[in-house]
Amino acid sequence: MKKLTLAILLVAITCSLASAKKSKTRSLFNGVDLTGWHVDVPAMDKNPKAINPFIVRNSLLVSLGSPGGHLITDAVYENFRIVAEYRFAGTPGNCGLLVHASKPRALYGMFPKSLEVQMEHQNAGDFWCIVEDIVVPDMEARRGKKENWGITEGKLRRIPNLTDGTEKPLGEWNRMVVECLGNVVKVWVNDVLVNYGTNCTANHGQIAVQAEGSEVEFRKLELTPIKKITKTK
């Protein structure tokens, strides 16, 4: 029986590896221009002199930080793993990677409806609920009093990550991995699991990068589809 169980396990591992090899990892950024993305920056609506805060420089995708806004994929994604390698080019500050994005400017006339995975210096991996929600372990201890929870303006929308000290020193590249599978979202920063949640109120949408006050460079934005496994009896 043990030999049969081991054989089945080996077959399962082999199939899993084969499936992983077949998965089509692709870069969301071509290193040349913003093909596949569109910009949503409110300041650009009526001011023809407002700059586009998202540029390509030395084959890097750069968020200049100001004016505030978002760079959003044209495509919608579901069940995926995204790898982002980023660093603050100068003064450390704020940025974020948004998953399951949909309705633009749903919060404060700026943020698209989404779940934000924070990249802010020393807070990488926090969740911010932007008109979407998620459930995490120790919810009240991490989010505050339940009666103050919410997903819109004035509510407790931040869910701090589980650990500190995972970010690299300033100027070095950080590697963030966000896995979205069904309604589960997991986040790793430099190979450490820093946050995870279940029952996310969205399971698909666009992906967005923020301009939120600080210059940030991205050298990698790679996405790998994940096949959702259906449980059978």
C-alpha positions in Angstrom: 0.0 0.0 0.0 2.8 2.4 0.9 4.5 1.7 -2.4 1.3 2.3 -4.3 0.8 5.6 -2.4 4.3 6.7 -3.2 3.9 5.8 -6.8 0.7 7.9 -7.0 2.4 10.8 -5.3 5.3 10.6 -7.8 2.9 10.6 -10.7 1.1 13.7 -9.2 4.4 15.5 -8.8 5.4 14.7 -12.3 2.1 15.9 -13.7 2.4 19.1 -11.7 5.9 19.8 -13.0 4.8 19.1 -16.5 1.9 21.4 -16.1 4.2 24.1 -14.7 6.5 23.7 -17.8 3.5 24.2 -20.1 2.4 27.4 -18.3 3.1 30.4 -20.5 5.0 32.9 -18.4 5.1 36.3 -20.2 6.3 39.8 -19.5 3.6 42.4 -19.2 6.2 45.1 -20.1 8.2 44.9 -23.3 11.1 47.1 -22.2 10.4 49.6 -25.0 7.0 51.3 -24.6 3.7 51.0 -22.8 2.0 48.6 -25.2 -0.7 46.6 -23.5 -1.3 49.3 -20.9 -3.3 52.5 -20.6 -2.8 55.4 -18.3 -5.5 56.8 -15.9 -4.2 60.1 -14.4 -7.0 62.5 -13.4 -4.6 65.5 -13.7 -4.2 64.8 -17.4 -7.9 65.1 -18.1 -8.1 68.9 -18.3 -4.4 70.0 -18.1 -2.6 69.5 -21.4 0.6 70.4 -19.7 0.4 67.6 -17.1 3.1 65.0 -17.6 2.5 61.3 -18.0 4.0 59.9 -14.8 4.7 56.5 -16.4 7.7 56.4 -18.7 10.3 53.9 -20.1 13.8 54.7 -19.2 16.9 52.5 -19.9 14.6 49.6 -20.6 12.9 50.0 -17.2 9.3 50.9 -16.5 9.4 54.0 -14.3 6.6 55.4 -12.2 7.6 59.0 -11.5 5.2 59.3 -8.6 3.5 62.5 -9.7 0.9 63.4 -10.8 -0.9 60.6 -9.1 -2.6 57.9 -11.1 -2.5 54.4 -12.4 -1.0 52.4 -15.3 -3.5 49.7 -16.0 -3.4 46.6 -18.2 -5.7 46.5 -21.2 -6.3 42.8 -20.5 -8.2 41.2 -17.7 -6.6 38.3 -15.8 -7.8 35.5 -13.6 -5.8 32.7 -11.7 -2.3 33.9 -12.1 1.0 34.6 -10.4 2.7 37.9 -11.1 6.4 38.7 -10.3 7.4 42.3 -9.8 11.0 43.3 -9.3 11.2 47.0 -8.2 13.2 49.5 -6.4 12.9 53.1 -5.2 15.2 55.1 -7.4 15.8 57.9 -4.9 13.8 58.9 -1.9 11.9 55.9 -0.4 8.1 56.3 -0.5 4.9 54.8 -1.8 3.7 52.7 -4.6 1.5 49.7 -5.1 0.5 46.8 -7.3 -3.2 46.5 -7.8 -4.9 43.2 -8.7 -8.5 42.5 -9.7 -8.9 46.1 -10.8 -12.2 47.1 -12.5 -14.2 50.3 -12.2 -11.8 53.3 -12.6 -11.7 56.1 -10.0 -13.9 54.2 -7.6 -12.2 55.7 -4.5 -11.4 59.3 -3.9 -11.8 59.9 -7.6 -8.4 58.3 -8.1 -8.2 54.6 -7.2 -9.8 51.8 -9.3 -11.9 49.2 -7.6 -9.3 46.6 -6.7 -7.2 45.0 -4.0 -3.9 46.8 -3.5 -0.8 45.0 -2.6 1.3 47.7 -1.0 4.9 48.4 -2.1 5.4 51.4 0.3 8.9 51.3 1.8 8.8 49.2 5.1 5.2 48.2 4.5 5.6 46.0 1.4 2.9 43.3 1.3 0.1 45.1 3.2 -3.3 44.8 1.7 -5.4 47.9 1.1 -9.1 47.2 0.3 -10.3 49.5 -2.5 -14.0 48.9 -2.9 -13.1 45.2 -2.7 -12.6 43.1 0.4 -10.6 40.2 1.7 -10.5 38.0 4.9 -7.2 37.3 6.7 -6.2 35.5 9.9 -6.4 37.6 13.1 -8.6 40.0 11.3 -9.6 42.3 14.2 -6.1 42.4 15.7 -4.6 43.4 12.3 -7.4 45.6 10.9 -8.8 47.3 14.0 -12.3 47.3 15.4 -14.8 45.5 13.3 -17.3 48.3 13.3 -14.8 50.5 11.6 -14.0 48.1 8.8 -14.9 49.1 5.3 -13.9 49.4 1.7 -14.6 53.0 1.0 -13.5 56.5 2.1 -13.0 56.9 5.9 -13.0 53.2 6.7 -10.3 50.9 8.0 -9.1 49.5 4.7 -5.5 48.6 5.5 -4.5 45.1 6.6 -0.8 45.1 7.7 1.5 42.3 6.5 2.6 39.5 8.8 6.3 40.2 9.1 8.9 43.0 9.0 12.4 43.1 7.6 11.9 41.4 4.3 12.7 44.4 2.1 16.1 44.9 0.7 18.2 48.1 1.6 17.3 51.1 -0.5 18.7 51.0 -4.0 18.6 47.2 -4.2 15.9 45.3 -6.1 13.0 43.8 -4.3 11.1 40.8 -5.6 7.4 40.7 -4.9 5.3 37.7 -6.0 1.5 37.9 -5.9 -0.5 34.8 -6.4 -4.3 35.0 -7.2 -6.1 31.7 -7.3 -9.9 31.8 -7.1 -10.7 34.1 -4.2 -7.3 33.5 -2.4 -4.5 36.0 -2.6 -0.9 35.3 -1.4 2.0 37.7 -1.3 5.8 37.0 -1.0 8.4 39.7 -0.6 12.0 38.4 -1.3 10.9 34.8 -1.0 9.1 35.3 2.4 5.3 34.8 2.6 4.2 38.1 4.1 0.4 38.1 3.6 -2.4 35.9 2.5 -6.2 36.2 2.5 -9.3 34.3 1.4 -12.8 35.2 0.3 -11.7 38.1 -1.8 -14.7 39.8 -3.2 -13.2 39.7 -6.7 -11.4 36.9 -8.5 -10.4 38.5 -11.8 -9.7 42.0 -13.3 -7.0 44.2 -14.6 -3.6 44.7 -13.0 -2.3 48.2 -12.2 0.8 50.0 -11.0 0.5 53.2 -9.1 2.1 56.7 -9.3 1.8 57.7 -5.6 4.4 60.2 -4.7 7.7 58.4 -5.2 9.8 57.4 -8.2 9.9 53.6 -8.6 11.7 51.5 -11.2 10.4 48.2 -12.4 12.7 45.8 -14.2 10.3 42.9 -14.3 6.6 42.4 -14.4 6.0 38.8 -15.4 2.7 36.9 -15.3 2.1 33.2 -15.3 -1.3 31.7 -15.6 -2.3 29.1 -12.9 -4.7 26.3 -13.7 -7.2 26.1 -10.9 -7.6 22.5 -9.7 -11.1 21.2 -9.4 -11.6 18.9 -6.4 -13.1 15.5 -7.2 -14.4 12.8 -4.9 
